[in-house]
Amino acid sequence: VHLQESGPGLVKPSGTLSLTCDVSGGSISSSHWWNWVRQSPEKGLEWIGEMYHTGSSNYNPSLSSRATISIDKSKNQFSLDLTSVTAADTALYYCARSRTALEYNMDVWGKGTAVTVSS
Amino acid sequence: EIVMTQSPGTMSVSPGEGATLSCRASQSLYGNLAWYQQRPGQAPRLLIYGISTRATGIPAKFSGRVSGTEFTLTISSLQSEDFAVYYCQQYKERPYTFGQGTKVEI
């Protein structure tokens, strides 16, 4: 399985950060959770949230309900929307797969995409 | 949330030597602990899950264990490709959290 992130590298403050993760070599409807994780020098690795193909999702409370993950089965991809962004949301964003439906460590990662929040 | 604390922040090791990295959790994890390796410019790579089970394709030079409340990752006979940053992660409960990392340098 291969994951590839895509999306704008620059987002204006107060805007919405939107990223997509293409899943290849496997089905997004398989028994895995699909995650977003970000990394910054200030916060290190930070889990953003996860979604299962059934539509179940969970998010990090630290994001104050600004994050939404969605799945598009027809395109075999999942997406992240992060609203009301500030400079603190500047980070390298990764998509990742949980190893199984019941084990929430992450065994497949995309290469990451850098996002800068700036006017 | 569960706080993960890694030590040391940086360790200097000579090629061929071994290294032991430490990770502590703010509460019991019931075995839900993973280790990742991150090389410069790359994404994290799963090394160990369930405290001590190596992920697919990970060589036996990497081993994990727990003693009391301390989780350790031991790397034997470090080679150039092993010099990287290593992170622990708890997945006992959401939000999943990572340690701040230990950089293993030459």
gemmi code that builds the backbone of each chain (N, CA, C; Angstrom):
import gemmi

chains = {
    "A": [
        ("VAL", (0.853, -1.196, 0.000), (0.000, 0.000, 0.000), (0.883, 1.239, 0.000)),
        ("HIS", (0.483, 2.221, -0.772), (1.235, 3.477, -0.875), (0.281, 4.639, -0.635)),
        ("LEU", (0.744, 5.615, 0.166), (-0.061, 6.796, 0.451), (0.643, 8.036, -0.080)),
        ("GLN", (-0.132, 8.952, -0.661), (0.450, 10.177, -1.203), (-0.422, 11.365, -0.862)),
        ("GLU", (0.148, 12.314, -0.123), (-0.577, 13.518, 0.249), (-0.497, 14.553, -0.871)),
        ("SER", (-1.525, 15.385, -0.935), (-1.498, 16.508, -1.874), (-2.342, 17.637, -1.313)),
        ("GLY", (-2.025, 18.850, -1.756), (-2.771, 20.012, -1.299), (-1.920, 21.254, -1.362)),
        ("PRO", (-2.537, 22.405, -1.121), (-1.798, 23.678, -1.168), (-0.709, 23.737, -0.123)),
        ("GLY", (0.420, 24.302, -0.492), (1.511, 24.448, 0.459), (1.405, 25.722, 1.270)),
        ("LEU", (0.515, 26.620, 0.863), (0.371, 27.901, 1.553), (-1.109, 28.183, 1.771)),
        ("VAL", (-1.460, 28.503, 3.003), (-2.838, 28.816, 3.365), (-2.833, 30.114, 4.159)),
        ("LYS", (-3.811, 30.958, 3.886), (-3.891, 32.232, 4.604), (-4.481, 32.050, 6.000)),
        ("PRO", (-4.033, 32.870, 6.941), (-4.617, 32.810, 8.285), (-6.127, 32.981, 8.242)),
        ("SER", (-6.808, 32.260, 9.079), (-8.266, 32.187, 9.192), (-8.911, 31.373, 8.078)),
        ("GLY", (-8.126, 30.919, 7.131), (-8.653, 30.115, 6.043), (-8.767, 28.651, 6.416)),
        ("THR", (-9.059, 27.810, 5.407), (-9.204, 26.372, 5.607), (-8.096, 25.625, 4.884)),
        ("LEU", (-7.438, 24.768, 5.630), (-6.395, 23.904, 5.088), (-7.080, 22.635, 4.600)),
        ("SER", (-6.890, 22.291, 3.330), (-7.508, 21.081, 2.769), (-6.443, 20.213, 2.122)),
        ("LEU", (-6.349, 18.986, 2.589), (-5.377, 18.039, 2.067), (-6.077, 16.734, 1.676)),
        ("THR", (-5.497, 16.054, 0.721), (-6.015, 14.767, 0.262), (-4.910, 13.736, 0.323)),
        ("CYS", (-5.285, 12.506, 0.644), (-4.352, 11.387, 0.660), (-4.864, 10.316, -0.293)),
        ("ASP", (-4.106, 10.068, -1.337), (-4.453, 9.014, -2.289), (-3.907, 7.685, -1.795)),
        ("VAL", (-4.758, 6.674, -1.789), (-4.380, 5.334, -1.369), (-4.242, 4.450, -2.602)),
        ("SER", (-3.073, 3.873, -2.797), (-2.864, 2.979, -3.932), (-2.312, 1.648, -3.445)),
        ("GLY", (-2.600, 0.607, -4.189), (-2.121, -0.715, -3.810), (-2.999, -1.416, -2.802)),
        ("GLY", (-4.110, -0.825, -2.459), (-5.022, -1.431, -1.501), (-6.314, -0.639, -1.462)),
        ("SER", (-7.314, -1.180, -0.808), (-8.621, -0.527, -0.751), (-8.792, 0.272, 0.532)),
        ("ILE", (-9.364, 1.445, 0.380), (-9.646, 2.255, 1.553), (-10.766, 1.630, 2.378)),
        ("SER", (-11.445, 0.672, 1.829), (-12.505, -0.036, 2.550), (-11.981, -1.269, 3.295)),
        ("SER", (-10.677, -1.417, 3.360), (-10.088, -2.531, 4.096), (-10.103, -2.228, 5.596)),
        ("SER", (-9.662, -3.190, 6.386), (-9.779, -3.097, 7.849), (-8.646, -2.288, 8.476)),
        ("HIS", (-8.664, -1.006, 8.193), (-7.669, -0.096, 8.748), (-8.338, 1.250, 9.020)),
        ("TRP", (-7.811, 1.955, 9.999), (-8.205, 3.342, 10.195), (-7.253, 4.198, 9.375)),
        ("TRP", (-7.746, 5.317, 8.891), (-6.963, 6.227, 8.062), (-6.758, 7.524, 8.835)),
        ("ASN", (-5.492, 7.855, 9.030), (-5.116, 8.903, 9.960), (-4.458, 10.107, 9.282)),
        ("TRP", (-4.537, 11.219, 9.995), (-3.708, 12.392, 9.693), (-2.862, 12.704, 10.923)),
        ("VAL", (-1.590, 12.930, 10.679), (-0.627, 13.258, 11.733), (0.185, 14.443, 11.218)),
        ("ARG", (0.494, 15.382, 12.084), (1.325, 16.485, 11.656), (2.567, 16.595, 12.527)),
        ("GLN", (3.564, 17.274, 12.004), (4.841, 17.402, 12.713), (5.367, 18.817, 12.575)),
        ("SER", (5.688, 19.395, 13.689), (6.279, 20.724, 13.708), (7.370, 20.751, 14.746)),
        ("PRO", (8.325, 21.661, 14.631), (9.381, 21.762, 15.644), (8.814, 22.079, 17.021)),
        ("GLU", (7.715, 22.812, 17.070), (7.164, 23.230, 18.351), (6.429, 22.092, 19.074)),
        ("LYS", (5.658, 21.338, 18.322), (4.798, 20.324, 18.939), (5.239, 18.891, 18.677)),
        ("GLY", (6.240, 18.703, 17.830), (6.638, 17.347, 17.485), (5.568, 16.662, 16.658)),
        ("LEU", (5.425, 15.350, 16.840), (4.405, 14.573, 16.139), (3.085, 14.703, 16.888)),
        ("GLU", (2.060, 15.104, 16.163), (0.743, 15.330, 16.762), (-0.317, 14.611, 15.938)),
        ("TRP", (-1.034, 13.714, 16.577), (-2.125, 12.999, 15.903), (-3.301, 13.942, 15.748)),
        ("ILE", (-3.834, 14.023, 14.538), (-4.957, 14.918, 14.263), (-6.284, 14.182, 14.360)),
        ("GLY", (-6.371, 13.031, 13.715), (-7.621, 12.300, 13.747), (-7.581, 11.090, 12.843)),
        ("GLU", (-8.664, 10.335, 12.830), (-8.751, 9.095, 12.073), (-10.175, 8.869, 11.588)),
        ("MET", (-10.275, 8.095, 10.513), (-11.594, 7.718, 10.012), (-11.546, 6.277, 9.529)),
        ("TYR", (-12.641, 5.571, 9.732), (-12.815, 4.221, 9.215), (-13.758, 4.305, 8.024)),
        ("HIS", (-13.692, 3.311, 7.148), (-14.472, 3.398, 5.911), (-15.975, 3.382, 6.158)),
        ("THR", (-16.378, 2.979, 7.354), (-17.807, 2.986, 7.688), (-18.299, 4.395, 7.984)),
        ("GLY", (-17.354, 5.321, 8.157), (-17.718, 6.693, 8.481), (-17.418, 7.084, 9.912)),
        ("SER", (-17.043, 6.121, 10.728), (-16.653, 6.442, 12.112), (-15.387, 7.282, 12.113)),
        ("SER", (-15.359, 8.262, 12.973), (-14.178, 9.139, 13.038), (-13.914, 9.571, 14.471)),
        ("ASN", (-12.661, 9.917, 14.707), (-12.232, 10.422, 16.002), (-11.202, 11.517, 15.770)),
        ("TYR", (-11.178, 12.490, 16.672), (-10.298, 13.630, 16.489), (-9.583, 13.982, 17.794)),
        ("ASN", (-8.474, 14.679, 17.634), (-7.740, 15.169, 18.788), (-8.484, 16.384, 19.356)),
        ("PRO", (-8.877, 16.338, 20.620), (-9.608, 17.474, 21.208), (-8.826, 18.782, 21.162)),
        ("SER", (-7.497, 18.673, 21.069), (-6.673, 19.885, 21.061), (-6.958, 20.777, 19.850)),
        ("LEU", (-7.581, 20.205, 18.838), (-7.885, 20.980, 17.634), (-9.236, 21.673, 17.719)),
        ("SER", (-9.902, 21.522, 18.851), (-11.129, 22.289, 19.122), (-12.155, 22.175, 18.003)),
        ("SER", (-12.335, 20.986, 17.514), (-13.364, 20.689, 16.503), (-13.118, 21.380, 15.164)),
        ("ARG", (-11.894, 21.811, 14.908), (-11.592, 22.449, 13.618), (-11.299, 21.440, 12.508)),
        ("ALA", (-11.032, 20.210, 12.871), (-10.633, 19.203, 11.890), (-11.811, 18.331, 11.467)),
        ("THR", (-11.858, 18.030, 10.177), (-12.845, 17.093, 9.645), (-12.144, 16.188, 8.644)),
        ("ILE", (-12.311, 14.885, 8.830), (-11.760, 13.905, 7.904), (-12.910, 13.267, 7.145)),
        ("SER", (-12.714, 13.071, 5.871), (-13.733, 12.420, 5.053), (-13.078, 11.385, 4.156)),
        ("ILE", (-13.886, 10.438, 3.714), (-13.410, 9.375, 2.826), (-14.214, 9.386, 1.532)),
        ("ASP", (-13.529, 9.236, 0.419), (-14.182, 9.086, -0.884), (-13.816, 7.707, -1.416)),
        ("LYS", (-14.744, 6.770, -1.257), (-14.461, 5.396, -1.661), (-14.287, 5.282, -3.176)),
        ("SER", (-15.010, 6.086, -3.919), (-14.934, 6.001, -5.382), (-13.552, 6.382, -5.904)),
        ("LYS", (-12.876, 7.249, -5.153), (-11.536, 7.698, -5.563), (-10.435, 7.019, -4.740)),
        ("ASN", (-10.824, 6.201, -3.773), (-9.872, 5.533, -2.887), (-8.937, 6.549, -2.218)),
        ("GLN", (-9.542, 7.553, -1.655), (-8.758, 8.593, -1.004), (-9.490, 9.127, 0.222)),
        ("PHE", (-8.749, 9.773, 1.103), (-9.373, 10.438, 2.231), (-8.767, 11.826, 2.362)),
        ("SER", (-9.491, 12.676, 3.053), (-9.130, 14.090, 3.073), (-9.192, 14.663, 4.485)),
        ("LEU", (-8.513, 15.776, 4.635), (-8.515, 16.533, 5.888), (-8.887, 17.975, 5.578)),
        ("ASP", (-9.828, 18.501, 6.311), (-10.119, 19.928, 6.308), (-9.855, 20.455, 7.704)),
        ("LEU", (-9.067, 21.525, 7.785), (-8.770, 22.159, 9.063), (-9.130, 23.634, 8.929)),
        ("THR", (-10.119, 24.066, 9.678), (-10.627, 25.417, 9.526), (-9.941, 26.395, 10.475)),
        ("SER", (-10.146, 27.677, 10.198), (-9.660, 28.756, 11.068), (-8.191, 28.597, 11.416)),
        ("VAL", (-7.382, 28.379, 10.411), (-5.965, 28.098, 10.663), (-5.215, 29.349, 11.113)),
        ("THR", (-4.183, 29.104, 11.892), (-3.262, 30.149, 12.335), (-1.844, 29.680, 12.045)),
        ("ALA", (-0.895, 30.520, 12.372), (0.500, 30.151, 12.146), (0.865, 28.874, 12.904)),
        ("ALA", (0.181, 28.601, 13.990), (0.455, 27.402, 14.782), (0.116, 26.122, 14.034)),
        ("ASP", (-0.622, 26.236, 12.945), (-0.967, 25.059, 12.135), (0.065, 24.797, 11.044)),
        ("THR", (1.079, 25.627, 10.960), (2.171, 25.392, 10.020), (2.914, 24.125, 10.428)),
        ("ALA", (3.007, 23.185, 9.521), (3.590, 21.881, 9.875), (3.761, 21.038, 8.619)),
        ("LEU", (4.411, 19.905, 8.815), (4.467, 18.852, 7.808), (3.320, 17.897, 8.119)),
        ("TYR", (2.438, 17.692, 7.160), (1.258, 16.869, 7.376), (1.442, 15.510, 6.707)),
        ("TYR", (1.204, 14.467, 7.494), (1.298, 13.103, 6.998), (-0.069, 12.434, 7.027)),
        ("CYS", (-0.327, 11.592, 6.043), (-1.422, 10.641, 6.172), (-0.807, 9.286, 6.490)),
        ("ALA", (-1.528, 8.485, 7.241), (-0.988, 7.212, 7.701), (-2.116, 6.218, 7.915)),
        ("ARG", (-1.774, 4.936, 7.841), (-2.741, 3.864, 8.009), (-2.507, 3.148, 9.327)),
        ("SER", (-3.562, 2.865, 10.053), (-3.407, 2.032, 11.239), (-3.091, 0.612, 10.800)),
        ("ARG", (-2.315, -0.087, 11.652), (-1.869, -1.410, 11.237), (-3.035, -2.384, 11.048)),
        ("THR", (-4.024, -2.287, 11.920), (-5.240, -3.088, 11.783), (-6.408, -2.249, 12.272)),
        ("ALA", (-7.579, -2.813, 12.200), (-8.759, -2.100, 12.684), (-8.769, -1.971, 14.203)),
        ("LEU", (-7.995, -2.822, 14.882), (-7.989, -2.815, 16.340), (-6.659, -2.378, 16.927)),
        ("GLU", (-5.669, -2.134, 16.096), (-4.337, -1.724, 16.557), (-4.033, -0.365, 15.962)),
        ("TYR", (-3.884, 0.633, 16.820), (-3.839, 2.000, 16.332), (-2.429, 2.541, 16.170)),
        ("ASN", (-1.448, 1.645, 16.092), (-0.143, 2.093, 15.627), (-0.241, 2.202, 14.100)),
        ("MET", (0.717, 2.875, 13.479), (0.592, 3.218, 12.059), (1.730, 2.636, 11.242)),
        ("ASP", (1.375, 1.731, 10.329), (2.409, 0.981, 9.626), (2.706, 1.472, 8.219)),
        ("VAL", (1.860, 2.313, 7.674), (2.125, 2.876, 6.348), (1.917, 4.376, 6.421)),
        ("TRP", (2.898, 5.125, 5.936), (2.856, 6.583, 5.985), (3.090, 7.145, 4.588)),
        ("GLY", (2.466, 8.290, 4.311), (2.842, 9.035, 3.134), (4.152, 9.760, 3.384)),
        ("LYS", (4.662, 10.407, 2.359), (5.932, 11.122, 2.502), (5.774, 12.457, 3.205)),
        ("GLY", (4.537, 12.928, 3.314), (4.278, 14.190, 3.982), (4.213, 15.353, 3.012)),
        ("THR", (3.433, 16.342, 3.398), (3.333, 17.559, 2.605), (3.429, 18.757, 3.549)),
        ("ALA", (4.264, 19.704, 3.192), (4.483, 20.865, 4.045), (3.415, 21.916, 3.803)),
        ("VAL", (2.855, 22.431, 4.882), (1.857, 23.484, 4.804), (2.313, 24.674, 5.647)),
        ("THR", (2.307, 25.825, 5.056), (2.645, 27.063, 5.758), (1.410, 27.943, 5.828)),
        ("VAL", (1.128, 28.464, 7.002), (0.020, 29.400, 7.173), (0.616, 30.800, 7.267)),
        ("SER", (0.331, 31.596, 6.260), (0.903, 32.938, 6.199), (0.119, 33.786, 5.212)),
        ("SER", (0.078, 35.073, 5.482), (-0.605, 35.995, 4.564), (0.348, 36.473, 3.477)),
    ],
    "B": [
        ("GLU", (-4.884, 13.687, 28.479), (-4.235, 12.800, 27.533), (-2.983, 12.189, 28.163)),
        ("ILE", (-2.562, 11.073, 27.594), (-1.378, 10.388, 28.105), (-0.126, 11.106, 27.602)),
        ("VAL", (0.749, 11.444, 28.521), (1.998, 12.133, 28.174), (3.119, 11.107, 28.069)),
        ("MET", (3.840, 11.163, 26.964), (4.963, 10.262, 26.716), (6.262, 11.051, 26.855)),
        ("THR", (7.179, 10.540, 27.651), (8.437, 11.239, 27.907), (9.608, 10.350, 27.513)),
        ("GLN", (10.409, 10.824, 26.592), (11.560, 10.054, 26.121), (12.864, 10.630, 26.662)),
        ("SER", (13.804, 9.750, 26.885), (15.132, 10.184, 27.307), (16.185, 9.236, 26.753)),
        ("PRO", (17.400, 9.741, 26.515), (17.736, 11.165, 26.521), (17.191, 11.854, 25.271)),
        ("GLY", (17.354, 13.151, 25.186), (16.941, 13.870, 23.989), (17.842, 13.554, 22.814)),
        ("THR", (19.127, 13.431, 23.111), (20.121, 13.093, 22.103), (21.128, 12.139, 22.723)),
        ("MET", (21.550, 11.179, 21.923), (22.626, 10.314, 22.390), (23.643, 10.123, 21.276)),
        ("SER", (24.882, 10.173, 21.665), (25.982, 10.008, 20.711), (26.541, 8.604, 20.840)),
        ("VAL", (26.588, 7.929, 19.708), (27.001, 6.527, 19.682), (27.980, 6.326, 18.536)),
        ("SER", (28.952, 5.477, 18.750), (29.881, 5.141, 17.672), (29.342, 3.987, 16.853)),
        ("PRO", (29.587, 3.991, 15.544), (29.152, 2.858, 14.719), (29.663, 1.542, 15.293)),
        ("GLY", (28.776, 0.552, 15.284), (29.112, -0.752, 15.832), (28.699, -0.920, 17.281)),
        ("GLU", (28.482, 0.186, 17.971), (28.021, 0.114, 19.354), (26.510, -0.069, 19.395)),
        ("GLY", (26.012, -0.371, 20.584), (24.581, -0.487, 20.794), (24.033, 0.750, 21.486)),
        ("ALA", (22.714, 0.869, 21.485), (22.062, 2.002, 22.138), (20.751, 1.544, 22.744)),
        ("THR", (20.442, 2.097, 23.914), (19.167, 1.817, 24.570), (18.450, 3.130, 24.825)),
        ("LEU", (17.230, 3.242, 24.280), (16.433, 4.452, 24.391), (15.283, 4.186, 25.349)),
        ("SER", (14.894, 5.232, 26.073), (13.874, 5.072, 27.101), (12.626, 5.887, 26.794)),
        ("CYS", (11.495, 5.374, 27.226), (10.208, 6.050, 27.050), (9.335, 5.716, 28.252)),
        ("ARG", (8.760, 6.735, 28.851), (7.846, 6.531, 29.971), (6.488, 7.145, 29.650)),
        ("ALA", (5.443, 6.514, 30.143), (4.084, 7.006, 29.950), (3.530, 7.514, 31.267)),
        ("SER", (2.608, 8.461, 31.180), (2.026, 9.052, 32.382), (0.993, 8.142, 33.034)),
        ("GLN", (0.620, 7.076, 32.341), (-0.275, 6.076, 32.909), (-0.041, 4.748, 32.218)),
        ("SER", (-0.630, 3.713, 32.742), (-0.423, 2.384, 32.195), (-0.946, 2.291, 30.763)),
        ("LEU", (-0.198, 1.594, 29.925), (-0.574, 1.470, 28.509), (-1.102, 0.081, 28.148)),
        ("TYR", (-1.010, -0.849, 29.052), (-1.489, -2.212, 28.800), (-0.940, -2.763, 27.482)),
        ("GLY", (0.305, -2.483, 27.222), (0.962, -3.050, 26.047), (0.814, -2.252, 24.773)),
        ("ASN", (0.071, -1.167, 24.792), (-0.197, -0.417, 23.563), (0.865, 0.650, 23.311)),
        ("LEU", (2.076, 0.175, 23.016), (3.222, 1.045, 22.834), (3.955, 0.662, 21.555)),
        ("ALA", (4.252, 1.674, 20.750), (4.970, 1.452, 19.487), (6.194, 2.352, 19.425)),
        ("TRP", (7.168, 1.927, 18.633), (8.367, 2.714, 18.354), (8.464, 2.965, 16.859)),
        ("TYR", (8.915, 4.175, 16.521), (9.097, 4.572, 15.127), (10.515, 5.116, 14.945)),
        ("GLN", (11.007, 4.957, 13.739), (12.281, 5.546, 13.336), (11.989, 6.609, 12.279)),
        ("GLN", (12.617, 7.760, 12.425), (12.477, 8.780, 11.390), (13.854, 9.244, 10.943)),
        ("ARG", (14.196, 8.935, 9.713), (15.440, 9.409, 9.124), (15.222, 10.799, 8.554)),
        ("PRO", (16.279, 11.576, 8.394), (16.117, 12.946, 7.888), (15.381, 12.974, 6.554)),
        ("GLY", (14.374, 13.829, 6.470), (13.622, 13.994, 5.235), (12.647, 12.885, 4.924)),
        ("GLN", (12.457, 11.953, 5.860), (11.546, 10.836, 5.626), (10.424, 10.832, 6.650)),
        ("ALA", (9.396, 10.090, 6.327), (8.290, 9.896, 7.251), (8.704, 8.907, 8.345)),
        ("PRO", (8.025, 8.928, 9.473), (8.275, 7.896, 10.476), (8.022, 6.503, 9.907)),
        ("ARG", (8.779, 5.546, 10.415), (8.627, 4.145, 10.000), (8.374, 3.310, 11.236)),
        ("LEU", (7.331, 2.502, 11.205), (7.002, 1.653, 12.346), (8.072, 0.587, 12.523)),
        ("LEU", (8.646, 0.538, 13.729), (9.647, -0.476, 14.049), (9.056, -1.595, 14.909)),
        ("ILE", (8.406, -1.180, 15.982), (7.963, -2.090, 17.031), (6.547, -1.719, 17.425)),
        ("TYR", (5.696, -2.707, 17.667), (4.380, -2.460, 18.245), (4.127, -3.495, 19.332)),
        ("GLY", (3.132, -3.206, 20.157), (2.852, -4.140, 21.246), (4.049, -4.339, 22.163)),
        ("ILE", (4.799, -3.270, 22.380), (6.006, -3.227, 23.226), (7.218, -3.901, 22.570)),
        ("SER", (7.015, -5.089, 21.984), (8.191, -5.878, 21.604), (8.076, -6.608, 20.262)),
        ("THR", (6.978, -6.460, 19.546), (6.810, -7.157, 18.273), (7.365, -6.305, 17.140)),
        ("ARG", (8.309, -6.867, 16.405), (8.861, -6.114, 15.280), (7.870, -6.065, 14.132)),
        ("ALA", (7.784, -4.910, 13.506), (6.924, -4.759, 12.339), (7.529, -5.509, 11.156)),
        ("THR", (6.748, -5.673, 10.133), (7.183, -6.404, 8.950), (8.464, -5.811, 8.376)),
        ("GLY", (9.458, -6.659, 8.173), (10.688, -6.225, 7.536), (11.706, -5.580, 8.451)),
        ("ILE", (11.387, -5.475, 9.722), (12.319, -4.845, 10.664), (13.304, -5.889, 11.182)),
        ("PRO", (14.600, -5.608, 11.093), (15.589, -6.614, 11.502), (15.633, -6.817, 13.007)),
        ("ALA", (16.178, -7.953, 13.387), (16.209, -8.363, 14.784), (17.131, -7.491, 15.633)),
        ("LYS", (17.898, -6.614, 15.025), (18.752, -5.722, 15.788), (17.939, -4.725, 16.615)),
        ("PHE", (16.674, -4.573, 16.264), (15.781, -3.703, 17.025), (14.950, -4.565, 17.969)),
        ("SER", (14.961, -4.206, 19.237), (14.166, -4.964, 20.203), (13.548, -4.024, 21.218)),
        ("GLY", (12.360, -4.360, 21.669), (11.663, -3.556, 22.649), (11.287, -4.381, 23.860)),
        ("ARG", (11.248, -3.706, 24.988), (10.843, -4.369, 26.215), (10.284, -3.343, 27.168)),
        ("VAL", (9.729, -3.846, 28.264), (9.221, -2.977, 29.318), (9.721, -3.498, 30.645)),
        ("SER", (10.043, -2.570, 31.516), (10.436, -2.912, 32.878), (9.736, -1.937, 33.804)),
        ("GLY", (8.726, -2.421, 34.483), (7.933, -1.521, 35.310), (7.194, -0.540, 34.430)),
        ("THR", (7.479, 0.729, 34.626), (6.815, 1.769, 33.846), (7.697, 2.315, 32.737)),
        ("GLU", (8.863, 1.710, 32.532), (9.801, 2.193, 31.529), (9.843, 1.259, 30.328)),
        ("PHE", (9.593, 1.836, 29.172), (9.711, 1.098, 27.918), (11.073, 1.411, 27.312)),
        ("THR", (11.716, 0.419, 26.752), (13.011, 0.654, 26.136), (13.059, 0.066, 24.729)),
        ("LEU", (13.804, 0.759, 23.887), (14.130, 0.280, 22.551), (15.636, 0.107, 22.521)),
        ("THR", (16.068, -1.086, 22.196), (17.497, -1.359, 22.100), (17.861, -1.607, 20.645)),
        ("ILE", (18.905, -0.957, 20.211), (19.417, -1.128, 18.857), (20.834, -1.672, 18.982)),
        ("SER", (21.069, -2.798, 18.391), (22.404, -3.390, 18.495), (23.238, -3.016, 17.280)),
        ("SER", (24.538, -2.899, 17.491), (25.511, -2.679, 16.417), (25.038, -1.640, 15.400)),
        ("LEU", (25.007, -0.393, 15.836), (24.479, 0.654, 14.963), (25.282, 0.814, 13.689)),
        ("GLN", (24.560, 0.907, 12.598), (25.134, 1.196, 11.294), (24.679, 2.582, 10.865)),
        ("SER", (25.229, 3.080, 9.778), (24.961, 4.456, 9.355), (23.470, 4.723, 9.182)),
        ("GLU", (22.731, 3.736, 8.687), (21.308, 3.951, 8.431), (20.475, 3.979, 9.712)),
        ("ASP", (21.065, 3.616, 10.829), (20.338, 3.612, 12.102), (20.406, 4.953, 12.819)),
        ("PHE", (21.268, 5.838, 12.358), (21.360, 7.143, 12.998), (20.176, 7.976, 12.521)),
        ("ALA", (19.275, 8.253, 13.456), (17.966, 8.813, 13.128), (17.326, 9.286, 14.423)),
        ("VAL", (16.090, 9.737, 14.316), (15.312, 10.087, 15.494), (14.297, 8.973, 15.732)),
        ("TYR", (14.154, 8.593, 16.980), (13.246, 7.514, 17.351), (12.154, 8.057, 18.271)),
        ("TYR", (10.926, 7.665, 17.963), (9.770, 8.119, 18.725), (9.009, 6.929, 19.302)),
        ("CYS", (8.495, 7.116, 20.513), (7.532, 6.144, 21.037), (6.141, 6.746, 20.882)),
        ("GLN", (5.152, 5.886, 20.804), (3.759, 6.303, 20.658), (2.876, 5.400, 21.488)),
        ("GLN", (1.933, 5.996, 22.200), (0.932, 5.181, 22.899), (-0.340, 5.161, 22.066)),
        ("TYR", (-0.927, 3.998, 21.989), (-2.209, 3.894, 21.287), (-3.229, 3.173, 22.161)),
        ("LYS", (-3.059, 3.328, 23.472), (-4.043, 2.773, 24.415), (-5.351, 3.556, 24.316)),
        ("GLU", (-5.239, 4.871, 24.187), (-6.448, 5.677, 24.130), (-6.220, 6.918, 23.276)),
        ("ARG", (-7.315, 7.431, 22.772), (-7.249, 8.660, 21.995), (-7.251, 9.860, 22.938)),
        ("PRO", (-6.546, 10.947, 22.650), (-5.729, 11.096, 21.448), (-4.427, 10.314, 21.551)),
        ("TYR", (-4.068, 9.616, 20.487), (-2.792, 8.931, 20.459), (-1.697, 9.992, 20.595)),
        ("THR", (-0.688, 9.687, 21.368), (0.360, 10.666, 21.617), (1.736, 10.071, 21.426)),
        ("PHE", (2.660, 10.929, 21.045), (4.042, 10.551, 20.780), (4.963, 11.194, 21.804)),
        ("GLY", (6.103, 10.564, 22.030), (7.153, 11.203, 22.775), (7.807, 12.272, 21.917)),
        ("GLN", (8.691, 13.034, 22.522), (9.332, 14.131, 21.803), (10.507, 13.665, 20.957)),
        ("GLY", (10.875, 12.417, 21.105), (11.922, 11.844, 20.271), (13.283, 11.791, 20.924)),
        ("THR", (14.056, 10.796, 20.522), (15.467, 10.682, 20.894), (16.266, 10.644, 19.605)),
        ("LYS", (17.171, 11.577, 19.467), (18.040, 11.607, 18.300), (19.291, 10.791, 18.588)),
        ("VAL", (19.543, 9.798, 17.759), (20.744, 8.982, 17.882), (21.727, 9.476, 16.821)),
        ("GLU", (22.819, 10.051, 17.284), (23.786, 10.632, 16.363), (25.146, 9.970, 16.506)),
        ("ILE", (25.936, 10.119, 15.490), (27.289, 9.557, 15.518), (28.158, 10.397, 16.440)),
    ],
}
model = gemmi.Model(1)
for chain_id, residues in chains.items():
    chain = gemmi.Chain(chain_id)
    for i, (resn, *xyz) in enumerate(residues, 1):
        res = gemmi.Residue()
        res.name, res.seqid = resn, gemmi.SeqId(i, " ")
        for name, pos in zip(("N", "CA", "C"), xyz):
            atom = gemmi.Atom()
            atom.name, atom.element = name, gemmi.Element(name[0])
            atom.pos, atom.b_iso = gemmi.Position(*pos), 0.0
            res.add_atom(atom)
        chain.add_residue(res)
    model.add_chain(chain)
structure = gemmi.Structure()
structure.add_model(model)
structure.setup_entities()
